Amino acid sequence: MIDDLGLEFDEPERGEKGKHRRGAVRKRTGKSGGGRGKTIFALLMAIVLLGGIGGGAYVGFDRIRNHFVTPDYDGSGTGEVLVQVKKGDFLADIGDTLYTAGVVKSTKAFIEAADANSRSKNVGEGTYKLRKQMKAELALNLLLDPKSRVISGVTIPEGTISLNIYALLSKQTKIPVKDFQAAAKDPVKLGVPAEWFVREDGKKVTKSIEGFLYPSTYEIPPKATAEQILSMMVDEFLRVTKGLDFVNRAKAERKISPYEALITASIAQAEAVDPKDFAKVSRVIYNRVYAGKIGCRCLGIDSGINYSFRLQGIPPKDSDDLLASEIHNLKNPYNTHDVAGLPITPISNPGEGALKGALDPPPGDWIFFMTTDQKGTMGYGSNDAEYIQLRKTMCKNKVLTGENCRF
């Protein structure tokens, strides 16, 4: 009978994102007595007719009412539900998430509540503890209340290698380390673009997740898998490097592949204690490997040896404790004393400072860098005489001892 009256009704509102109401634009005929008055009359007749049907009339009336009133719950809700707000979510995205979780009655109700509250822009990413069937205004208030935020985060320090990252994540999430190791076997599946695994130095590419697990503090979503967590870290790496224009600058300014620049950043991160040294250490690396300032183009770093130790579960050693057989082990794929060029993969997961340093090293002809005291102060040299002087300073400050201090 409603159809006979010429009325059309939409489905109950399920949020406004991507939703458009049906409508018609009719050509004016110049005739009187139609239009608005006719529509109101038809609507009143529909209500009267529905009212005569009895208990089932409520559904029809509710559908009519939804055209004029934004669907919203009245109370503070019941139960408990965890809702995740993702980085970059707009208010409509948050509203959709709340609607899907059963927190609010419609996305539109949340958007209207947010429009009426100037603090709504302060809703940050994270996991929040809310209730089901809440008035949208009250749901927004909980999102703005720090006490509602569920902190299940883990901090990954800059320079942490992948194996240690798995251990930190496992401790936080109770997901076995072996699950992270299995997930890491395919970096491309985790979101690393395949074009990152390209080298211009002639060396074969070894696809490793090392370098792509960006060090930061992460909130781990409930029931997240090892794959999802590592993908989240890769996404953050891509976000940071995109902001630095890392790919284009490595190619245009450094004349090397982004992967080689990433390896350089990982070495600077591993070698330097003070962030101010990242760029200078990167310059030394470029001078040794690419500028031909030493004959063999060997990098000659001990951090590569220690990285290989860690991968094997062997504790790292101080430079003056390394054996000659360990330094010159040609079977070690991270031997940089006898093998020219950069190592086969990054040797740490660098932070933004090291990434910037690899892109923008200062001019200089240094070919040596050394940690000259117990505080981590770096010294730089451009020739053999300066190299010897740096070693004497290291011995004076007890950084080197024994046979290494006989000149």
C-alpha positions as CSV (number, residue, x, y, z in Angstrom):
1,M,0.0,0.0,0.0
2,I,2.9,2.3,0.7
3,D,4.1,1.7,-2.9
4,D,0.7,2.8,-4.1
5,L,1.2,6.1,-2.4
6,G,4.3,6.7,-4.5
7,L,6.7,6.7,-1.5
8,E,10.3,5.4,-1.6
9,F,12.3,4.5,1.5
10,D,16.0,3.8,2.0
11,E,17.5,1.1,4.1
12,P,18.3,2.1,7.7
13,E,21.4,4.2,7.7
14,R,24.6,2.2,8.0
15,G,26.9,5.1,8.0
16,E,27.6,7.8,5.5
17,K,30.9,6.9,3.9
18,G,30.3,6.1,0.2
19,K,26.5,6.1,0.7
20,H,24.1,8.2,-1.4
21,R,20.4,8.5,-1.0
22,R,18.2,7.8,-4.0
23,G,16.4,10.8,-5.3
24,A,14.7,12.1,-8.4
25,V,14.7,15.5,-10.0
26,R,11.4,16.3,-11.7
27,K,10.8,18.8,-14.3
28,R,8.5,21.6,-13.4
29,T,5.2,21.6,-15.3
30,G,3.8,24.8,-14.1
31,K,0.8,23.1,-12.7
32,S,-0.3,23.9,-9.1
33,G,-1.5,21.6,-6.4
34,G,1.4,19.0,-6.7
35,G,4.9,18.9,-5.3
36,R,5.4,19.7,-1.6
37,G,1.8,19.6,-0.4
38,K,1.2,16.3,-2.2
39,T,4.3,14.7,-0.6
40,I,3.3,15.8,2.9
41,F,-0.2,14.5,2.4
42,A,1.1,11.2,1.2
43,L,3.5,10.9,4.1
44,L,0.7,11.6,6.7
45,M,-1.5,9.0,5.0
46,A,1.3,6.5,5.2
47,I,1.7,7.1,9.0
48,V,-2.0,6.8,9.5
49,L,-2.2,3.6,7.6
50,L,0.8,2.2,9.3
51,G,-0.7,3.1,12.6
52,G,-3.7,1.0,11.8
53,I,-1.7,-2.1,11.3
54,G,-0.7,-2.5,14.9
55,G,2.5,-3.6,16.5
56,G,4.2,-4.0,13.1
57,A,3.8,-0.3,12.4
58,Y,6.8,0.6,14.5
59,V,9.2,-0.8,12.0
60,G,7.7,1.3,9.2
61,F,7.6,4.4,11.3
62,D,11.2,3.9,12.3
63,R,12.2,3.7,8.7
64,I,10.4,6.9,8.0
65,R,11.9,8.6,11.0
66,N,15.5,7.7,9.9
67,H,15.0,10.1,7.0
68,F,14.8,13.0,9.4
69,V,16.7,12.0,12.5
70,T,20.3,10.7,12.7
71,P,20.3,7.1,14.1
72,D,22.0,7.2,17.5
73,Y,21.9,5.2,20.7
74,D,20.7,7.0,23.9
75,G,22.7,5.5,26.7
76,S,26.3,4.9,27.8
77,G,26.4,1.4,26.4
78,T,27.0,-2.0,27.8
79,G,29.8,-4.6,27.8
80,E,33.2,-4.0,26.4
81,V,34.8,-3.9,23.0
82,L,38.3,-3.0,21.7
83,V,38.5,-0.7,18.8
84,Q,41.6,0.2,16.8
85,V,42.1,3.7,15.3
86,K,44.8,3.5,12.6
87,K,47.3,6.1,11.6
88,G,45.8,8.4,9.0
89,D,42.2,7.5,9.8
90,F,39.7,10.3,9.0
91,L,36.6,10.9,11.2
92,A,34.5,8.9,8.7
93,D,37.0,6.0,8.9
94,I,36.7,6.1,12.7
95,G,33.0,6.3,12.5
96,D,32.9,3.2,10.2
97,T,35.1,1.3,12.6
98,L,32.8,2.1,15.5
99,Y,29.7,1.2,13.6
100,T,31.1,-2.1,12.5
101,A,32.1,-2.9,16.1
102,G,28.6,-2.1,17.3
103,V,29.6,0.9,19.3
104,V,27.6,3.6,17.5
105,K,24.3,3.3,15.7
106,S,25.5,5.1,12.6
107,T,28.7,6.6,11.2
108,K,26.7,9.9,10.7
109,A,26.0,10.1,14.4
110,F,29.7,10.0,15.2
111,I,30.6,12.5,12.5
112,E,28.0,14.9,13.8
113,A,29.3,14.5,17.4
114,A,32.9,15.1,16.1
115,D,31.8,18.2,14.2
116,A,30.3,19.6,17.4
117,N,33.5,18.9,19.5
118,S,36.6,20.9,18.6
119,R,38.8,18.4,20.4
120,S,37.8,15.6,18.0
121,K,40.9,16.2,15.9
122,N,42.9,15.0,18.9
123,V,41.8,11.4,18.6
124,G,45.1,9.5,17.9
125,E,45.9,6.1,16.6
126,G,45.8,3.3,19.1
127,T,43.5,0.7,20.6
128,Y,40.7,1.9,22.8
129,K,38.4,0.2,25.2
130,L,34.7,1.2,24.5
131,R,31.3,-0.2,25.1
132,K,28.6,-1.4,22.7
133,Q,25.5,0.6,21.7
134,M,26.8,4.0,23.0
135,K,25.6,7.4,22.3
136,A,28.0,8.8,19.7
137,E,28.9,11.8,21.8
138,L,29.9,9.5,24.7
139,A,31.9,7.2,22.4
140,L,33.9,10.3,21.2
141,N,34.5,11.3,24.8
142,L,36.0,7.9,25.5
143,L,38.3,8.2,22.5
144,L,39.5,11.5,23.9
145,D,40.1,10.0,27.4
146,P,43.7,8.7,27.8
147,K,42.4,6.2,30.3
148,S,40.4,4.4,27.5
149,R,43.6,3.8,25.5
150,V,44.9,0.2,25.8
151,I,48.7,0.3,25.9
152,S,50.1,-2.9,24.5
153,G,53.2,-1.4,22.9
154,V,56.8,-2.4,22.4
155,T,59.8,-0.2,21.7
156,I,62.4,-1.3,19.2
157,P,65.6,0.7,19.7
158,E,67.5,2.0,16.7
159,G,70.2,-0.4,15.5
160,T,68.5,-3.5,16.8
161,I,69.1,-6.5,14.5
162,S,66.1,-8.6,13.3
163,L,66.8,-11.6,15.6
164,N,66.7,-9.4,18.7
165,I,63.6,-7.7,17.4
166,Y,61.8,-11.1,17.2
167,A,62.8,-11.7,20.8
168,L,61.4,-8.4,21.9
169,L,58.2,-8.9,20.0
170,S,57.8,-12.5,21.3
171,K,58.2,-11.3,24.9
172,Q,55.4,-8.7,24.4
173,T,53.0,-10.8,22.3
174,K,53.8,-14.4,23.4
175,I,54.1,-15.3,19.7
176,P,57.0,-17.7,19.3
177,V,60.2,-16.4,17.8
178,K,60.1,-19.1,15.2
179,D,56.8,-17.5,13.8
180,F,58.6,-14.2,13.3
181,Q,61.5,-16.0,11.7
182,A,59.2,-17.8,9.3
183,A,57.3,-14.7,8.4
184,A,60.6,-12.8,7.7
185,K,61.7,-15.3,5.1
186,D,59.7,-13.4,2.4
187,P,60.3,-9.7,2.8
188,V,58.3,-8.9,-0.3
189,K,55.3,-10.6,1.1
190,L,55.6,-8.4,4.2
191,G,55.4,-5.3,2.0
192,V,59.0,-4.5,1.0
193,P,58.8,-3.5,-2.7
194,A,60.8,-5.8,-4.9
195,E,62.6,-2.8,-6.5
196,W,64.4,-2.3,-3.2
197,F,66.4,-5.4,-3.8
198,V,68.5,-4.0,-6.5
199,R,72.3,-3.3,-6.4
200,E,74.4,-1.2,-8.7
201,D,77.7,-2.4,-7.3
202,G,77.7,-5.8,-9.2
203,K,77.1,-7.8,-6.0
204,K,74.4,-10.4,-5.9
205,V,71.3,-9.4,-4.0
206,T,70.4,-11.3,-0.8
207,K,66.8,-10.7,0.1
208,S,66.7,-10.1,3.8
209,I,64.3,-8.3,6.1
210,E,67.3,-6.7,7.9
211,G,67.1,-2.9,7.6
212,F,63.4,-2.8,6.8
213,L,62.0,-3.3,10.4
214,Y,61.9,0.4,11.4
215,P,62.8,1.1,15.0
216,S,60.0,2.8,16.8
217,T,57.3,2.2,19.5
218,Y,54.5,0.1,18.2
219,E,51.1,-0.6,19.6
220,I,50.4,-4.2,18.9
221,P,46.7,-4.8,17.9
222,P,44.9,-7.6,19.7
223,K,45.3,-11.0,18.1
224,A,47.9,-9.7,15.6
225,T,49.9,-12.4,13.8
226,A,53.7,-12.3,13.4
227,E,53.2,-11.4,9.7
228,Q,50.9,-8.5,10.6
229,I,53.3,-7.1,13.1
230,L,56.3,-7.3,10.8
231,S,54.3,-5.8,8.0
232,M,53.4,-2.9,10.3
233,M,57.1,-2.2,10.9
234,V,57.8,-2.4,7.1
235,D,55.0,0.0,6.5
236,E,56.5,2.5,9.0
237,F,59.9,2.1,7.2
238,L,58.3,2.9,3.9
239,R,56.5,5.9,5.4
240,V,59.7,7.3,6.8
241,T,61.8,6.7,3.7
242,K,59.1,8.2,1.5
243,G,59.1,11.4,3.7
244,L,62.9,11.5,3.1
245,D,62.5,10.9,-0.6
246,F,65.1,8.2,0.1
247,V,64.8,6.2,-3.1
248,N,65.1,9.2,-5.5
249,R,67.8,10.9,-3.5
250,A,70.0,7.8,-3.3
251,K,69.9,7.4,-7.0
252,A,70.2,11.1,-8.0
253,E,72.6,12.4,-5.3
254,R,74.6,9.4,-4.2
255,K,74.5,7.6,-7.6
256,I,73.9,4.3,-5.9
257,S,70.9,2.0,-5.4
258,P,68.6,2.7,-2.4
259,Y,69.5,-0.7,-1.0
260,E,73.2,0.2,-1.0
261,A,72.3,3.5,0.8
262,L,70.3,1.5,3.3
263,I,73.2,-0.8,4.0
264,T,75.4,2.3,4.5
265,A,72.9,3.7,7.0
266,S,72.8,0.3,8.8
267,I,76.6,0.4,9.2
268,A,76.6,4.0,10.4
269,Q,73.9,3.1,12.9
270,A,75.9,0.2,14.2
271,E,79.3,2.0,14.4
272,A,78.4,5.5,15.7
273,V,77.3,6.1,19.3
274,D,76.5,9.8,18.8
275,P,73.8,10.5,16.1
276,K,75.9,13.5,15.0
277,D,78.4,11.0,13.6
278,F,76.0,9.2,11.3
279,A,76.7,11.4,8.3
280,K,80.5,11.5,8.7
281,V,80.7,7.7,9.0
282,S,78.6,7.4,5.9
283,R,81.1,9.7,4.1
284,V,84.0,7.4,5.1
285,I,82.1,4.4,3.8
286,Y,81.5,6.0,0.5
287,N,85.1,7.1,0.2
288,R,86.4,3.6,0.9
289,V,83.9,1.7,-1.3
290,Y,83.0,4.0,-4.1
291,A,85.6,6.8,-4.4
292,G,88.6,4.4,-4.6
293,K,90.5,6.2,-1.8
294,I,92.0,2.8,-0.7
295,G,93.3,0.2,-3.1
296,C,91.1,-2.8,-2.3
297,R,87.9,-0.8,-1.8
298,C,87.5,-2.9,1.4
299,L,85.3,-1.4,4.1
300,G,87.3,-3.0,7.0
301,I,84.7,-2.9,9.7
302,D,84.4,-5.1,12.7
303,S,80.7,-4.6,13.2
304,G,80.1,-6.8,10.2
305,I,81.9,-9.7,11.9
306,N,80.0,-9.2,15.1
307,Y,76.7,-9.1,13.1
308,S,77.6,-12.5,11.7
309,F,78.4,-13.7,15.2
310,R,74.9,-12.6,16.4
311,L,73.2,-14.5,13.6
312,Q,75.0,-17.6,14.8
313,G,74.1,-17.0,18.4
314,I,77.7,-16.1,19.3
315,P,78.3,-13.1,21.6
316,P,79.9,-10.1,19.9
317,K,83.5,-9.2,20.7
318,D,85.4,-5.9,21.2
319,S,87.8,-5.1,18.3
320,D,90.9,-5.9,20.3
321,D,89.5,-9.3,21.2
322,L,88.9,-10.5,17.7
323,L,91.2,-13.2,16.4
324,A,93.0,-12.8,13.1
325,S,91.2,-16.0,11.9
326,E,87.9,-14.3,12.7
327,I,88.8,-11.1,11.0
328,H,90.1,-12.7,7.8
329,N,87.6,-15.6,7.6
330,L,86.9,-15.8,3.9
331,K,83.9,-18.1,4.5
332,N,82.2,-15.3,6.5
333,P,79.7,-13.5,4.1
334,Y,80.1,-10.4,6.2
335,N,83.9,-10.3,5.9
336,T,84.7,-6.7,4.9
337,H,88.4,-6.7,5.6
338,D,89.4,-8.9,2.7
339,V,86.3,-8.6,0.5
340,A,85.7,-5.4,-1.5
341,G,82.5,-3.4,-1.2
342,L,79.5,-3.3,1.1
343,P,78.3,-6.4,2.9
344,I,75.6,-8.6,1.4
345,T,72.8,-7.1,3.5
346,P,72.2,-4.4,6.1
347,I,73.7,-5.2,9.5
348,S,71.1,-3.4,11.6
349,N,67.8,-1.6,11.4
350,P,68.6,2.1,11.2
351,G,66.6,5.0,12.4
352,E,65.8,8.2,10.7
353,G,69.0,9.9,11.7
354,A,71.2,7.2,10.1
355,L,69.0,7.2,7.0
356,K,69.4,11.0,6.7
357,G,73.2,10.6,7.2
358,A,73.5,8.1,4.4
359,L,71.7,10.5,2.1
360,D,73.5,13.7,3.0
361,P,77.1,13.0,4.1
362,P,79.4,16.1,4.5
363,P,82.2,16.6,2.1
364,G,85.6,15.2,3.3
365,D,88.4,12.9,2.4
366,W,88.3,10.7,5.5
367,I,89.0,7.0,5.0
368,F,89.1,6.1,8.7
369,F,86.7,6.4,11.6
370,M,87.4,5.0,15.1
371,T,85.8,5.2,18.6
372,T,88.5,7.0,20.5
373,D,87.2,6.9,24.1
374,Q,84.8,5.1,26.4
375,K,82.1,7.7,25.7
376,G,81.9,6.8,22.1
377,T,83.6,9.9,20.6
378,M,84.5,9.3,17.0
379,G,87.8,10.3,15.4
380,Y,88.4,10.6,11.7
381,G,91.6,10.3,9.6
382,S,92.6,10.8,5.9
383,N,96.0,9.1,5.9
384,D,98.2,6.6,7.6
385,A,99.7,9.2,10.0
386,E,96.3,10.2,11.2
387,Y,95.3,6.6,11.5
388,I,98.3,5.9,13.8
389,Q,97.4,8.9,15.9
390,L,93.9,7.8,16.3
391,R,95.0,4.4,17.5
392,K,97.4,6.0,20.0
393,T,94.4,8.0,21.4
394,M,92.4,4.8,21.6
395,C,95.2,3.1,23.6
396,K,95.5,6.1,25.9
397,N,91.8,5.9,26.6
398,K,91.9,2.1,27.1
399,V,89.7,1.5,24.1
400,L,92.5,-0.7,22.7
401,T,94.9,-2.7,24.8
402,G,97.7,-5.3,24.6
403,E,99.3,-6.1,21.3
404,N,97.2,-3.5,19.5
405,C,99.0,-0.7,21.4
406,R,102.5,-1.6,20.3
407,F,103.8,0.9,17.7
